[in-house]
Amino acid sequence: MHVVAISSPTYPEWRWRIIDYSGGILEESRERFPTISAAVAAGTDELVRMTGTDRSTLFDLQWRMRAARNG
């Protein structure tokens, strides 16, 4: 899953979205943020709450271990 920030000319404030790997929207903020970094930070906090842990580093480590074994 990824956190992205969105804005539009009509609503220049930033919002965060959590999307899956196929681009589907899983969650979107109702709150507006003054900067892109504030929106992404808040979205990342929400993603961590949703998933409990960041599994991307675990997957990367498992992949490297398999690759090392297969030589």
N, C-alpha and C positions, 0 to 999 in steps of 0.2 A: 504494500500500500504506500501511497505517496501523499504528501501534503503540498498543496499548491495555493497560491494567493491569486485572487481575481479582483478586478475592478472594471468599471465601465464609465464612459463619458457622462452618462446620466447620474450615476452614483460613484463619485470619485474615491470614496473611502474603500479600504481593502477588506475583504472577507477571506476566510480560509475554506478550503474544500479538502476532504479526504477522499481519494479515488483509489479504486482497485487497479490491478495491472492491465485490465482491458479498457480502462478509462471510465468505468461506471462510477457515479457519485455515490459514496456511502454515507457521507455526513457533510453538512455545510453550516457555517456559523451564521447566527442571526445578528450577532454583534458586529459592528463596523470598527475598523482600526485605522489610525492615521497614517501608518507606514506599512510597507510590505513586510518588513522584518518583524513587526509586532504581530501581524496576522499569521505569519508562518510559525512564529514561536508559540502562539496560542493554539494553533492547529496541531503542532507537534505534541504539545501537552495533552491535547484531547486524544490524539492517536495513541499515545502511551497509555492513557487511561482505558481506551477501548481494547487494546491488545494485551495489556499487562506488562509485556516486555517487547523489546525490539528484537525480532527474530532474524533480521537480515544478517547480523554479525555471526550468529550461530550457524546459519546456513552457509555463509562464506567459509567459516572454519571447517565445517563438515566436508564441504566440497574440496578444500585444500588437502585435508587429510586423506580423502579417497584418491585424489590425484597423485599424492605422494606415494601411496601404497601401490598404485597401478603403474607407477614409474615412468 
